[in-house]
């Protein structure tokens, strides 16, 4: 995945991981410290990226292709909508 600053016309970062599939949702943490990429093929994925350090923080299979994600107000939880299900992820601790 590549991250661009369209206004400046430059690429900011390139992230590589072992997950394959289409990214359907991108969302920054409220403080801008990480970027979430969600999507995938059959198993789906949540891919957390260090926005400043330009490295992968964590990648998880979620058991479904993820179509969309909504974060709680302070980003300590996620609700993922996928093929025929909703999944709630608690990100505390």
PyMOL Python script that loads the backbone (N, CA, C, O; Angstrom):
from pymol import cmd

cmd.read_pdbstr("""\
ATOM      1  N   UNK A   1       0.840  -1.157   0.000  1.00  0.00           N
ATOM      2  CA  UNK A   1       0.000   0.000   0.000  1.00  0.00           C
ATOM      3  C   UNK A   1       0.892   1.229   0.000  1.00  0.00           C
ATOM      4  O   UNK A   1       1.934   1.246   0.655  1.00  0.00           O
ATOM      5  N   UNK A   2       0.491   2.242  -0.723  1.00  0.00           N
ATOM      6  CA  UNK A   2       1.237   3.490  -0.784  1.00  0.00           C
ATOM      7  C   UNK A   2       0.384   4.621  -0.221  1.00  0.00           C
ATOM      8  O   UNK A   2      -0.827   4.665  -0.435  1.00  0.00           O
ATOM      9  N   UNK A   3       1.026   5.529   0.497  1.00  0.00           N
ATOM     10  CA  UNK A   3       0.367   6.683   1.070  1.00  0.00           C
ATOM     11  C   UNK A   3       0.919   7.931   0.392  1.00  0.00           C
ATOM     12  O   UNK A   3       2.131   8.143   0.349  1.00  0.00           O
ATOM     13  N   UNK A   4       0.001   8.766  -0.143  1.00  0.00           N
ATOM     14  CA  UNK A   4       0.397   9.952  -0.894  1.00  0.00           C
ATOM     15  C   UNK A   4      -0.126  11.223  -0.238  1.00  0.00           C
ATOM     16  O   UNK A   4      -1.173  11.212   0.409  1.00  0.00           O
ATOM     17  N   UNK A   5       0.603  12.307  -0.409  1.00  0.00           N
ATOM     18  CA  UNK A   5       0.120  13.650  -0.108  1.00  0.00           C
ATOM     19  C   UNK A   5      -0.237  14.242  -1.462  1.00  0.00           C
ATOM     20  O   UNK A   5       0.633  14.736  -2.179  1.00  0.00           O
ATOM     21  N   UNK A   6      -1.535  14.192  -1.815  1.00  0.00           N
ATOM     22  CA  UNK A   6      -1.958  14.624  -3.145  1.00  0.00           C
ATOM     23  C   UNK A   6      -1.732  16.105  -3.360  1.00  0.00           C
ATOM     24  O   UNK A   6      -1.384  16.521  -4.465  1.00  0.00           O
ATOM     25  N   UNK A   7      -1.924  16.911  -2.326  1.00  0.00           N
ATOM     26  CA  UNK A   7      -1.733  18.354  -2.476  1.00  0.00           C
ATOM     27  C   UNK A   7      -0.289  18.692  -2.804  1.00  0.00           C
ATOM     28  O   UNK A   7      -0.026  19.583  -3.612  1.00  0.00           O
ATOM     29  N   UNK A   8       0.653  17.984  -2.182  1.00  0.00           N
ATOM     30  CA  UNK A   8       2.072  18.239  -2.430  1.00  0.00           C
ATOM     31  C   UNK A   8       2.594  17.462  -3.639  1.00  0.00           C
ATOM     32  O   UNK A   8       3.680  17.742  -4.145  1.00  0.00           O
ATOM     33  N   UNK A   9       1.816  16.492  -4.092  1.00  0.00           N
ATOM     34  CA  UNK A   9       2.232  15.701  -5.248  1.00  0.00           C
ATOM     35  C   UNK A   9       3.389  14.766  -4.971  1.00  0.00           C
ATOM     36  O   UNK A   9       4.244  14.558  -5.832  1.00  0.00           O
ATOM     37  N   UNK A  10       3.422  14.185  -3.745  1.00  0.00           N
ATOM     38  CA  UNK A  10       4.528  13.271  -3.444  1.00  0.00           C
ATOM     39  C   UNK A  10       4.053  12.070  -2.646  1.00  0.00           C
ATOM     40  O   UNK A  10       3.040  12.118  -1.947  1.00  0.00           O
ATOM     41  N   UNK A  11       4.812  10.995  -2.772  1.00  0.00           N
ATOM     42  CA  UNK A  11       4.532   9.777  -2.015  1.00  0.00           C
ATOM     43  C   UNK A  11       5.168   9.908  -0.639  1.00  0.00           C
ATOM     44  O   UNK A  11       6.346  10.247  -0.520  1.00  0.00           O
ATOM     45  N   UNK A  12       4.380   9.637   0.401  1.00  0.00           N
ATOM     46  CA  UNK A  12       4.876   9.749   1.770  1.00  0.00           C
ATOM     47  C   UNK A  12       5.465   8.446   2.292  1.00  0.00           C
ATOM     48  O   UNK A  12       6.460   8.455   3.017  1.00  0.00           O
ATOM     49  N   UNK A  13       4.850   7.323   1.923  1.00  0.00           N
ATOM     50  CA  UNK A  13       5.307   6.035   2.452  1.00  0.00           C
ATOM     51  C   UNK A  13       4.803   4.902   1.588  1.00  0.00           C
ATOM     52  O   UNK A  13       3.823   5.033   0.854  1.00  0.00           O
ATOM     53  N   UNK A  14       5.498   3.791   1.695  1.00  0.00           N
ATOM     54  CA  UNK A  14       5.069   2.546   1.069  1.00  0.00           C
ATOM     55  C   UNK A  14       5.143   1.459   2.122  1.00  0.00           C
ATOM     56  O   UNK A  14       6.168   1.292   2.784  1.00  0.00           O
ATOM     57  N   UNK A  15       4.047   0.714   2.276  1.00  0.00           N
ATOM     58  CA  UNK A  15       3.961  -0.337   3.277  1.00  0.00           C
ATOM     59  C   UNK A  15       3.830  -1.678   2.568  1.00  0.00           C
ATOM     60  O   UNK A  15       3.074  -1.818   1.607  1.00  0.00           O
ATOM     61  N   UNK A  16       4.582  -2.661   3.060  1.00  0.00           N
ATOM     62  CA  UNK A  16       4.470  -4.011   2.520  1.00  0.00           C
ATOM     63  C   UNK A  16       4.064  -4.949   3.636  1.00  0.00           C
ATOM     64  O   UNK A  16       4.514  -4.814   4.774  1.00  0.00           O
ATOM     65  N   UNK A  17       3.221  -5.886   3.304  1.00  0.00           N
ATOM     66  CA  UNK A  17       2.794  -6.874   4.285  1.00  0.00           C
ATOM     67  C   UNK A  17       2.559  -8.202   3.610  1.00  0.00           C
ATOM     68  O   UNK A  17       2.691  -8.326   2.393  1.00  0.00           O
ATOM     69  N   UNK A  18       2.210  -9.192   4.404  1.00  0.00           N
ATOM     70  CA  UNK A  18       1.976 -10.523   3.847  1.00  0.00           C
ATOM     71  C   UNK A  18       0.501 -10.795   3.586  1.00  0.00           C
ATOM     72  O   UNK A  18       0.128 -11.923   3.261  1.00  0.00           O
ATOM     73  N   UNK A  19      -0.343  -9.773   3.723  1.00  0.00           N
ATOM     74  CA  UNK A  19      -1.771  -9.914   3.459  1.00  0.00           C
ATOM     75  C   UNK A  19      -2.063  -9.447   2.039  1.00  0.00           C
ATOM     76  O   UNK A  19      -1.526  -8.439   1.581  1.00  0.00           O
ATOM     77  N   UNK A  20      -2.921 -10.193   1.351  1.00  0.00           N
ATOM     78  CA  UNK A  20      -3.313  -9.833  -0.004  1.00  0.00           C
ATOM     79  C   UNK A  20      -4.793  -9.509  -0.050  1.00  0.00           C
ATOM     80  O   UNK A  20      -5.586 -10.066   0.709  1.00  0.00           O
ATOM     81  N   UNK A  21      -5.156  -8.617  -0.934  1.00  0.00           N
ATOM     82  CA  UNK A  21      -6.555  -8.293  -1.132  1.00  0.00           C
ATOM     83  C   UNK A  21      -6.744  -6.800  -1.283  1.00  0.00           C
ATOM     84  O   UNK A  21      -5.813  -6.010  -1.120  1.00  0.00           O
ATOM     85  N   UNK A  22      -7.956  -6.442  -1.594  1.00  0.00           N
ATOM     86  CA  UNK A  22      -8.320  -5.051  -1.812  1.00  0.00           C
ATOM     87  C   UNK A  22      -8.494  -4.350  -0.469  1.00  0.00           C
ATOM     88  O   UNK A  22      -9.083  -4.910   0.456  1.00  0.00           O
ATOM     89  N   UNK A  23      -7.987  -3.136  -0.366  1.00  0.00           N
ATOM     90  CA  UNK A  23      -8.214  -2.308   0.812  1.00  0.00           C
ATOM     91  C   UNK A  23      -9.510  -1.537   0.573  1.00  0.00           C
ATOM     92  O   UNK A  23      -9.601  -0.734  -0.356  1.00  0.00           O
ATOM     93  N   UNK A  24     -10.510  -1.786   1.416  1.00  0.00           N
ATOM     94  CA  UNK A  24     -11.812  -1.136   1.277  1.00  0.00           C
ATOM     95  C   UNK A  24     -11.992   0.047   2.204  1.00  0.00           C
ATOM     96  O   UNK A  24     -12.877   0.874   1.986  1.00  0.00           O
ATOM     97  N   UNK A  25     -11.166   0.143   3.234  1.00  0.00           N
ATOM     98  CA  UNK A  25     -11.347   1.218   4.213  1.00  0.00           C
ATOM     99  C   UNK A  25      -9.988   1.636   4.773  1.00  0.00           C
ATOM    100  O   UNK A  25      -9.167   0.794   5.137  1.00  0.00           O
ATOM    101  N   UNK A  26      -9.766   2.942   4.834  1.00  0.00           N
ATOM    102  CA  UNK A  26      -8.587   3.522   5.474  1.00  0.00           C
ATOM    103  C   UNK A  26      -9.062   4.484   6.545  1.00  0.00           C
ATOM    104  O   UNK A  26     -10.012   5.239   6.340  1.00  0.00           O
ATOM    105  N   UNK A  27      -8.396   4.452   7.689  1.00  0.00           N
ATOM    106  CA  UNK A  27      -8.776   5.369   8.768  1.00  0.00           C
ATOM    107  C   UNK A  27      -7.562   5.654   9.643  1.00  0.00           C
ATOM    108  O   UNK A  27      -6.858   4.741  10.075  1.00  0.00           O
ATOM    109  N   UNK A  28      -7.329   6.951   9.897  1.00  0.00           N
ATOM    110  CA  UNK A  28      -6.258   7.349  10.804  1.00  0.00           C
ATOM    111  C   UNK A  28      -6.765   7.337  12.240  1.00  0.00           C
ATOM    112  O   UNK A  28      -7.947   7.569  12.489  1.00  0.00           O
ATOM    113  N   UNK A  29      -5.865   7.064  13.185  1.00  0.00           N
ATOM    114  CA  UNK A  29      -6.167   7.219  14.609  1.00  0.00           C
ATOM    115  C   UNK A  29      -6.509   8.676  14.858  1.00  0.00           C
ATOM    116  O   UNK A  29      -6.058   9.551  14.119  1.00  0.00           O
ATOM    117  N   UNK A  30      -7.304   8.952  15.892  1.00  0.00           N
ATOM    118  CA  UNK A  30      -7.643  10.350  16.179  1.00  0.00           C
ATOM    119  C   UNK A  30      -6.421  11.257  16.346  1.00  0.00           C
ATOM    120  O   UNK A  30      -6.467  12.435  15.992  1.00  0.00           O
ATOM    121  N   UNK A  31      -5.324  10.705  16.889  1.00  0.00           N
ATOM    122  CA  UNK A  31      -4.113  11.509  17.070  1.00  0.00           C
ATOM    123  C   UNK A  31      -3.151  11.413  15.885  1.00  0.00           C
ATOM    124  O   UNK A  31      -2.075  12.010  15.915  1.00  0.00           O
ATOM    125  N   UNK A  32      -3.528  10.666  14.837  1.00  0.00           N
ATOM    126  CA  UNK A  32      -2.708  10.546  13.636  1.00  0.00           C
ATOM    127  C   UNK A  32      -1.518   9.612  13.765  1.00  0.00           C
ATOM    128  O   UNK A  32      -0.680   9.566  12.864  1.00  0.00           O
ATOM    129  N   UNK A  33      -1.419   8.863  14.862  1.00  0.00           N
ATOM    130  CA  UNK A  33      -0.247   8.017  15.098  1.00  0.00           C
ATOM    131  C   UNK A  33      -0.239   6.739  14.268  1.00  0.00           C
ATOM    132  O   UNK A  33       0.835   6.228  13.950  1.00  0.00           O
ATOM    133  N   UNK A  34      -1.404   6.208  13.908  1.00  0.00           N
ATOM    134  CA  UNK A  34      -1.458   5.007  13.088  1.00  0.00           C
ATOM    135  C   UNK A  34      -2.532   5.146  12.020  1.00  0.00           C
ATOM    136  O   UNK A  34      -3.430   5.985  12.102  1.00  0.00           O
ATOM    137  N   UNK A  35      -2.402   4.298  11.026  1.00  0.00           N
ATOM    138  CA  UNK A  35      -3.355   4.225   9.924  1.00  0.00           C
ATOM    139  C   UNK A  35      -3.853   2.791   9.854  1.00  0.00           C
ATOM    140  O   UNK A  35      -3.054   1.855   9.886  1.00  0.00           O
ATOM    141  N   UNK A  36      -5.160   2.611   9.759  1.00  0.00           N
ATOM    142  CA  UNK A  36      -5.761   1.296   9.619  1.00  0.00           C
ATOM    143  C   UNK A  36      -6.169   1.082   8.174  1.00  0.00           C
ATOM    144  O   UNK A  36      -6.862   1.913   7.586  1.00  0.00           O
ATOM    145  N   UNK A  37      -5.740  -0.033   7.605  1.00  0.00           N
ATOM    146  CA  UNK A  37      -6.184  -0.474   6.286  1.00  0.00           C
ATOM    147  C   UNK A  37      -6.986  -1.755   6.513  1.00  0.00           C
ATOM    148  O   UNK A  37      -6.491  -2.691   7.141  1.00  0.00           O
ATOM    149  N   UNK A  38      -8.220  -1.802   6.007  1.00  0.00           N
ATOM    150  CA  UNK A  38      -9.079  -2.966   6.213  1.00  0.00           C
ATOM    151  C   UNK A  38      -9.639  -3.420   4.876  1.00  0.00           C
ATOM    152  O   UNK A  38      -9.937  -2.604   4.004  1.00  0.00           O
ATOM    153  N   UNK A  39      -9.776  -4.718   4.727  1.00  0.00           N
ATOM    154  CA  UNK A  39     -10.317  -5.275   3.494  1.00  0.00           C
ATOM    155  C   UNK A  39      -9.985  -6.740   3.402  1.00  0.00           C
ATOM    156  O   UNK A  39     -10.269  -7.516   4.314  1.00  0.00           O
ATOM    157  N   UNK A  40      -9.371  -7.119   2.275  1.00  0.00           N
ATOM    158  CA  UNK A  40      -8.903  -8.483   2.130  1.00  0.00           C
ATOM    159  C   UNK A  40      -9.695  -9.312   1.168  1.00  0.00           C
ATOM    160  O   UNK A  40     -10.625  -8.850   0.507  1.00  0.00           O
ATOM    161  N   UNK A  41      -9.294 -10.544   1.116  1.00  0.00           N
ATOM    162  CA  UNK A  41      -9.993 -11.537   0.302  1.00  0.00           C
ATOM    163  C   UNK A  41     -10.920 -12.311   1.241  1.00  0.00           C
ATOM    164  O   UNK A  41     -11.630 -11.693   2.034  1.00  0.00           O
ATOM    165  N   UNK A  42     -10.932 -13.615   1.176  1.00  0.00           N
ATOM    166  CA  UNK A  42     -11.864 -14.422   1.968  1.00  0.00           C
ATOM    167  C   UNK A  42     -11.692 -14.253   3.473  1.00  0.00           C
ATOM    168  O   UNK A  42     -12.684 -14.104   4.186  1.00  0.00           O
ATOM    169  N   UNK A  43     -10.462 -14.272   3.972  1.00  0.00           N
ATOM    170  CA  UNK A  43     -10.222 -14.158   5.409  1.00  0.00           C
ATOM    171  C   UNK A  43     -10.241 -12.722   5.902  1.00  0.00           C
ATOM    172  O   UNK A  43     -10.452 -12.486   7.091  1.00  0.00           O
ATOM    173  N   UNK A  44     -10.031 -11.781   5.036  1.00  0.00           N
ATOM    174  CA  UNK A  44     -10.019 -10.373   5.409  1.00  0.00           C
ATOM    175  C   UNK A  44      -8.839 -10.011   6.288  1.00  0.00           C
ATOM    176  O   UNK A  44      -8.131 -10.883   6.792  1.00  0.00           O
ATOM    177  N   UNK A  45      -8.634  -8.708   6.468  1.00  0.00           N
ATOM    178  CA  UNK A  45      -7.528  -8.274   7.318  1.00  0.00           C
ATOM    179  C   UNK A  45      -7.780  -6.898   7.910  1.00  0.00           C
ATOM    180  O   UNK A  45      -8.534  -6.091   7.366  1.00  0.00           O
ATOM    181  N   UNK A  46      -7.131  -6.655   9.033  1.00  0.00           N
ATOM    182  CA  UNK A  46      -6.953  -5.339   9.616  1.00  0.00           C
ATOM    183  C   UNK A  46      -5.449  -5.144   9.664  1.00  0.00           C
ATOM    184  O   UNK A  46      -4.740  -5.943  10.276  1.00  0.00           O
ATOM    185  N   UNK A  47      -4.957  -4.099   9.031  1.00  0.00           N
ATOM    186  CA  UNK A  47      -3.528  -3.855   8.884  1.00  0.00           C
ATOM    187  C   UNK A  47      -3.251  -2.487   9.501  1.00  0.00           C
ATOM    188  O   UNK A  47      -3.645  -1.462   8.945  1.00  0.00           O
ATOM    189  N   UNK A  48      -2.573  -2.469  10.652  1.00  0.00           N
ATOM    190  CA  UNK A  48      -2.256  -1.224  11.341  1.00  0.00           C
ATOM    191  C   UNK A  48      -0.849  -0.786  10.976  1.00  0.00           C
ATOM    192  O   UNK A  48       0.101  -1.564  11.062  1.00  0.00           O
ATOM    193  N   UNK A  49      -0.729   0.467  10.566  1.00  0.00           N
ATOM    194  CA  UNK A  49       0.532   1.008  10.085  1.00  0.00           C
ATOM    195  C   UNK A  49       0.945   2.195  10.940  1.00  0.00           C
ATOM    196  O   UNK A  49       0.104   3.002  11.336  1.00  0.00           O
ATOM    197  N   UNK A  50       2.221   2.302  11.222  1.00  0.00           N
ATOM    198  CA  UNK A  50       2.779   3.447  11.940  1.00  0.00           C
ATOM    199  C   UNK A  50       2.865   4.600  10.955  1.00  0.00           C
ATOM    200  O   UNK A  50       3.694   4.579  10.045  1.00  0.00           O
ATOM    201  N   UNK A  51       2.019   5.602  11.129  1.00  0.00           N
ATOM    202  CA  UNK A  51       1.938   6.689  10.150  1.00  0.00           C
ATOM    203  C   UNK A  51       3.228   7.507  10.096  1.00  0.00           C
ATOM    204  O   UNK A  51       3.633   7.942   9.018  1.00  0.00           O
ATOM    205  N   UNK A  52       3.873   7.719  11.230  1.00  0.00           N
ATOM    206  CA  UNK A  52       5.102   8.504  11.237  1.00  0.00           C
ATOM    207  C   UNK A  52       6.339   7.695  10.910  1.00  0.00           C
ATOM    208  O   UNK A  52       7.234   8.173  10.214  1.00  0.00           O
ATOM    209  N   UNK A  53       6.391   6.460  11.416  1.00  0.00           N
ATOM    210  CA  UNK A  53       7.571   5.616  11.226  1.00  0.00           C
ATOM    211  C   UNK A  53       7.572   4.835   9.943  1.00  0.00           C
ATOM    212  O   UNK A  53       8.569   4.201   9.597  1.00  0.00           O
ATOM    213  N   UNK A  54       6.461   4.871   9.229  1.00  0.00           N
ATOM    214  CA  UNK A  54       6.353   4.214   7.925  1.00  0.00           C
ATOM    215  C   UNK A  54       6.646   2.717   8.002  1.00  0.00           C
ATOM    216  O   UNK A  54       7.356   2.170   7.158  1.00  0.00           O
ATOM    217  N   UNK A  55       6.090   2.063   9.023  1.00  0.00           N
ATOM    218  CA  UNK A  55       6.277   0.620   9.166  1.00  0.00           C
ATOM    219  C   UNK A  55       4.971  -0.024   9.617  1.00  0.00           C
ATOM    220  O   UNK A  55       4.081   0.645  10.143  1.00  0.00           O
ATOM    221  N   UNK A  56       4.874  -1.320   9.403  1.00  0.00           N
ATOM    222  CA  UNK A  56       3.703  -2.071   9.840  1.00  0.00           C
ATOM    223  C   UNK A  56       3.771  -2.283  11.343  1.00  0.00           C
ATOM    224  O   UNK A  56       4.828  -2.618  11.877  1.00  0.00           O
ATOM    225  N   UNK A  57       2.645  -2.089  12.031  1.00  0.00           N
ATOM    226  CA  UNK A  57       2.570  -2.326  13.466  1.00  0.00           C
ATOM    227  C   UNK A  57       1.970  -3.692  13.778  1.00  0.00           C
ATOM    228  O   UNK A  57       2.444  -4.413  14.656  1.00  0.00           O
ATOM    229  N   UNK A  58       0.913  -4.031  13.035  1.00  0.00           N
ATOM    230  CA  UNK A  58       0.208  -5.275  13.298  1.00  0.00           C
ATOM    231  C   UNK A  58      -0.681  -5.613  12.107  1.00  0.00           C
ATOM    232  O   UNK A  58      -1.246  -4.726  11.469  1.00  0.00           O
ATOM    233  N   UNK A  59      -0.795  -6.886  11.822  1.00  0.00           N
ATOM    234  CA  UNK A  59      -1.697  -7.362  10.770  1.00  0.00           C
ATOM    235  C   UNK A  59      -2.439  -8.578  11.292  1.00  0.00           C
ATOM    236  O   UNK A  59      -1.829  -9.529  11.781  1.00  0.00           O
ATOM    237  N   UNK A  60      -3.761  -8.541  11.185  1.00  0.00           N
ATOM    238  CA  UNK A  60      -4.584  -9.635  11.692  1.00  0.00           C
ATOM    239  C   UNK A  60      -5.588 -10.091  10.650  1.00  0.00           C
ATOM    240  O   UNK A  60      -6.178  -9.272   9.946  1.00  0.00           O
ATOM    241  N   UNK A  61      -5.784 -11.417  10.553  1.00  0.00           N
ATOM    242  CA  UNK A  61      -6.897 -11.960   9.785  1.00  0.00           C
ATOM    243  C   UNK A  61      -8.142 -11.799  10.639  1.00  0.00           C
ATOM    244  O   UNK A  61      -8.079 -11.890  11.865  1.00  0.00           O
ATOM    245  N   UNK A  62      -9.274 -11.561   9.989  1.00  0.00           N
ATOM    246  CA  UNK A  62     -10.499 -11.343  10.756  1.00  0.00           C
ATOM    247  C   UNK A  62     -11.624 -12.315  10.390  1.00  0.00           C
ATOM    248  O   UNK A  62     -12.727 -12.192  10.924  1.00  0.00           O
ATOM    249  N   UNK A  63     -11.383 -13.257   9.515  1.00  0.00           N
ATOM    250  CA  UNK A  63     -12.375 -14.284   9.217  1.00  0.00           C
ATOM    251  C   UNK A  63     -13.482 -13.886   8.273  1.00  0.00           C
ATOM    252  O   UNK A  63     -14.449 -14.628   8.098  1.00  0.00           O
ATOM    253  N   UNK A  64     -13.355 -12.717   7.657  1.00  0.00           N
ATOM    254  CA  UNK A  64     -14.358 -12.279   6.684  1.00  0.00           C
ATOM    255  C   UNK A  64     -13.741 -11.172   5.840  1.00  0.00           C
ATOM    256  O   UNK A  64     -12.836 -10.468   6.289  1.00  0.00           O
ATOM    257  N   UNK A  65     -14.226 -11.026   4.643  1.00  0.00           N
ATOM    258  CA  UNK A  65     -13.826  -9.883   3.834  1.00  0.00           C
ATOM    259  C   UNK A  65     -14.429  -8.641   4.480  1.00  0.00           C
ATOM    260  O   UNK A  65     -15.642  -8.587   4.681  1.00  0.00           O
ATOM    261  N   UNK A  66     -13.613  -7.642   4.811  1.00  0.00           N
ATOM    262  CA  UNK A  66     -14.076  -6.434   5.494  1.00  0.00           C
ATOM    263  C   UNK A  66     -14.478  -5.390   4.458  1.00  0.00           C
ATOM    264  O   UNK A  66     -13.674  -4.989   3.616  1.00  0.00           O
ATOM    265  N   UNK A  67     -15.735  -4.959   4.534  1.00  0.00           N
ATOM    266  CA  UNK A  67     -16.243  -3.935   3.619  1.00  0.00           C
ATOM    267  C   UNK A  67     -16.073  -2.530   4.180  1.00  0.00           C
ATOM    268  O   UNK A  67     -15.769  -1.592   3.443  1.00  0.00           O
ATOM    269  N   UNK A  68     -16.274  -2.389   5.495  1.00  0.00           N
ATOM    270  CA  UNK A  68     -16.186  -1.073   6.115  1.00  0.00           C
ATOM    271  C   UNK A  68     -15.872  -1.235   7.594  1.00  0.00           C
ATOM    272  O   UNK A  68     -16.112  -2.290   8.181  1.00  0.00           O
ATOM    273  N   UNK A  69     -15.332  -0.171   8.190  1.00  0.00           N
ATOM    274  CA  UNK A  69     -14.976  -0.173   9.610  1.00  0.00           C
ATOM    275  C   UNK A  69     -15.389   1.161  10.207  1.00  0.00           C
ATOM    276  O   UNK A  69     -15.252   2.207   9.573  1.00  0.00           O
ATOM    277  N   UNK A  70     -15.893   1.114  11.428  1.00  0.00           N
ATOM    278  CA  UNK A  70     -16.176   2.333  12.188  1.00  0.00           C
ATOM    279  C   UNK A  70     -15.428   2.223  13.508  1.00  0.00           C
ATOM    280  O   UNK A  70     -15.529   1.214  14.205  1.00  0.00           O
ATOM    281  N   UNK A  71     -14.679   3.263  13.847  1.00  0.00           N
ATOM    282  CA  UNK A  71     -13.952   3.293  15.113  1.00  0.00           C
ATOM    283  C   UNK A  71     -14.778   4.034  16.152  1.00  0.00           C
ATOM    284  O   UNK A  71     -15.566   4.920  15.821  1.00  0.00           O
ATOM    285  N   UNK A  72     -14.588   3.660  17.413  1.00  0.00           N
ATOM    286  CA  UNK A  72     -15.206   4.416  18.489  1.00  0.00           C
ATOM    287  C   UNK A  72     -14.565   5.798  18.541  1.00  0.00           C
ATOM    288  O   UNK A  72     -13.543   6.038  17.899  1.00  0.00           O
ATOM    289  N   UNK A  73     -15.164   6.700  19.302  1.00  0.00           N
ATOM    290  CA  UNK A  73     -14.702   8.089  19.321  1.00  0.00           C
ATOM    291  C   UNK A  73     -13.226   8.216  19.693  1.00  0.00           C
ATOM    292  O   UNK A  73     -12.512   9.021  19.095  1.00  0.00           O
ATOM    293  N   UNK A  74     -12.760   7.440  20.665  1.00  0.00           N
ATOM    294  CA  UNK A  74     -11.351   7.520  21.053  1.00  0.00           C
ATOM    295  C   UNK A  74     -10.525   6.373  20.474  1.00  0.00           C
ATOM    296  O   UNK A  74      -9.390   6.149  20.895  1.00  0.00           O
ATOM    297  N   UNK A  75     -11.088   5.655  19.521  1.00  0.00           N
ATOM    298  CA  UNK A  75     -10.410   4.583  18.778  1.00  0.00           C
ATOM    299  C   UNK A  75      -9.938   3.443  19.668  1.00  0.00           C
ATOM    300  O   UNK A  75      -8.900   2.841  19.394  1.00  0.00           O
ATOM    301  N   UNK A  76     -10.686   3.130  20.740  1.00  0.00           N
ATOM    302  CA  UNK A  76     -10.329   1.966  21.549  1.00  0.00           C
ATOM    303  C   UNK A  76     -11.173   0.747  21.180  1.00  0.00           C
ATOM    304  O   UNK A  76     -11.106  -0.288  21.843  1.00  0.00           O
ATOM    305  N   UNK A  77     -11.956   0.879  20.131  1.00  0.00           N
ATOM    306  CA  UNK A  77     -12.744  -0.225  19.620  1.00  0.00           C
ATOM    307  C   UNK A  77     -13.084  -0.010  18.155  1.00  0.00           C
ATOM    308  O   UNK A  77     -13.115   1.121  17.670  1.00  0.00           O
ATOM    309  N   UNK A  78     -13.340  -1.109  17.459  1.00  0.00           N
ATOM    310  CA  UNK A  78     -13.702  -1.064  16.043  1.00  0.00           C
ATOM    311  C   UNK A  78     -14.916  -1.948  15.808  1.00  0.00           C
ATOM    312  O   UNK A  78     -15.080  -2.984  16.452  1.00  0.00           O
ATOM    313  N   UNK A  79     -15.757  -1.530  14.886  1.00  0.00           N
ATOM    314  CA  UNK A  79     -16.848  -2.364  14.403  1.00  0.00           C
ATOM    315  C   UNK A  79     -16.597  -2.568  12.913  1.00  0.00           C
ATOM    316  O   UNK A  79     -16.565  -1.611  12.139  1.00  0.00           O
ATOM    317  N   UNK A  80     -16.421  -3.820  12.526  1.00  0.00           N
ATOM    318  CA  UNK A  80     -16.145  -4.143  11.124  1.00  0.00           C
ATOM    319  C   UNK A  80     -17.368  -4.793  10.502  1.00  0.00           C
ATOM    320  O   UNK A  80     -17.944  -5.717  11.075  1.00  0.00           O
ATOM    321  N   UNK A  81     -17.763  -4.314   9.336  1.00  0.00           N
ATOM    322  CA  UNK A  81     -18.862  -4.890   8.570  1.00  0.00           C
ATOM    323  C   UNK A  81     -18.262  -5.704   7.440  1.00  0.00           C
ATOM    324  O   UNK A  81     -17.453  -5.208   6.656  1.00  0.00           O
ATOM    325  N   UNK A  82     -18.672  -6.961   7.371  1.00  0.00           N
ATOM    326  CA  UNK A  82     -18.144  -7.835   6.347  1.00  0.00           C
ATOM    327  C   UNK A  82     -19.237  -8.633   5.689  1.00  0.00           C
ATOM    328  O   UNK A  82     -20.418  -8.305   5.795  1.00  0.00           O
ATOM    329  N   UNK A  83     -18.835  -9.684   5.008  1.00  0.00           N
ATOM    330  CA  UNK A  83     -19.783 -10.531   4.289  1.00  0.00           C
ATOM    331  C   UNK A  83     -20.658 -11.276   5.285  1.00  0.00           C
ATOM    332  O   UNK A  83     -20.196 -12.212   5.937  1.00  0.00           O
ATOM    333  N   UNK A  84     -21.915 -10.869   5.408  1.00  0.00           N
ATOM    334  CA  UNK A  84     -22.928 -11.480   6.261  1.00  0.00           C
ATOM    335  C   UNK A  84     -22.664 -11.401   7.755  1.00  0.00           C
ATOM    336  O   UNK A  84     -23.233 -12.193   8.507  1.00  0.00           O
ATOM    337  N   UNK A  85     -21.817 -10.469   8.224  1.00  0.00           N
ATOM    338  CA  UNK A  85     -21.639 -10.343   9.661  1.00  0.00           C
ATOM    339  C   UNK A  85     -21.034  -9.001  10.053  1.00  0.00           C
ATOM    340  O   UNK A  85     -20.451  -8.291   9.234  1.00  0.00           O
ATOM    341  N   UNK A  86     -21.192  -8.682  11.330  1.00  0.00           N
ATOM    342  CA  UNK A  86     -20.534  -7.550  11.971  1.00  0.00           C
ATOM    343  C   UNK A  86     -19.649  -8.112  13.075  1.00  0.00           C
ATOM    344  O   UNK A  86     -20.039  -9.057  13.760  1.00  0.00           O
ATOM    345  N   UNK A  87     -18.469  -7.543  13.252  1.00  0.00           N
ATOM    346  CA  UNK A  87     -17.551  -7.995  14.291  1.00  0.00           C
ATOM    347  C   UNK A  87     -17.094  -6.785  15.086  1.00  0.00           C
ATOM    348  O   UNK A  87     -16.748  -5.752  14.513  1.00  0.00           O
ATOM    349  N   UNK A  88     -17.094  -6.915  16.415  1.00  0.00           N
ATOM    350  CA  UNK A  88     -16.636  -5.840  17.300  1.00  0.00           C
ATOM    351  C   UNK A  88     -15.264  -6.230  17.837  1.00  0.00           C
ATOM    352  O   UNK A  88     -15.071  -7.336  18.342  1.00  0.00           O
ATOM    353  N   UNK A  89     -14.316  -5.305  17.719  1.00  0.00           N
ATOM    354  CA  UNK A  89     -12.964  -5.521  18.208  1.00  0.00           C
ATOM    355  C   UNK A  89     -12.697  -4.538  19.344  1.00  0.00           C
ATOM    356  O   UNK A  89     -12.862  -3.330  19.179  1.00  0.00           O
ATOM    357  N   UNK A  90     -12.281  -5.066  20.505  1.00  0.00           N
ATOM    358  CA  UNK A  90     -11.910  -4.242  21.648  1.00  0.00           C
ATOM    359  C   UNK A  90     -10.410  -4.020  21.578  1.00  0.00           C
ATOM    360  O   UNK A  90      -9.639  -4.979  21.620  1.00  0.00           O
ATOM    361  N   UNK A  91      -9.986  -2.772  21.472  1.00  0.00           N
ATOM    362  CA  UNK A  91      -8.562  -2.469  21.296  1.00  0.00           C
ATOM    363  C   UNK A  91      -7.942  -1.914  22.569  1.00  0.00           C
ATOM    364  O   UNK A  91      -6.845  -1.358  22.524  1.00  0.00           O
ATOM    365  N   UNK A  92      -8.618  -2.052  23.698  1.00  0.00           N
ATOM    366  CA  UNK A  92      -8.071  -1.596  24.979  1.00  0.00           C
ATOM    367  C   UNK A  92      -7.009  -2.582  25.446  1.00  0.00           C
ATOM    368  O   UNK A  92      -7.137  -3.792  25.257  1.00  0.00           O
ATOM    369  N   UNK A  93      -5.965  -2.045  26.057  1.00  0.00           N
ATOM    370  CA  UNK A  93      -4.921  -2.883  26.664  1.00  0.00           C
ATOM    371  C   UNK A  93      -4.172  -3.629  25.718  1.00  0.00           C
ATOM    372  O   UNK A  93      -3.266  -4.372  26.096  1.00  0.00           O
TER     373      UNK A  93
END
""", "prot")
cmd.dss("prot")
cmd.show_as("cartoon", "prot")
cmd.util.cbc("prot")
cmd.orient("prot")
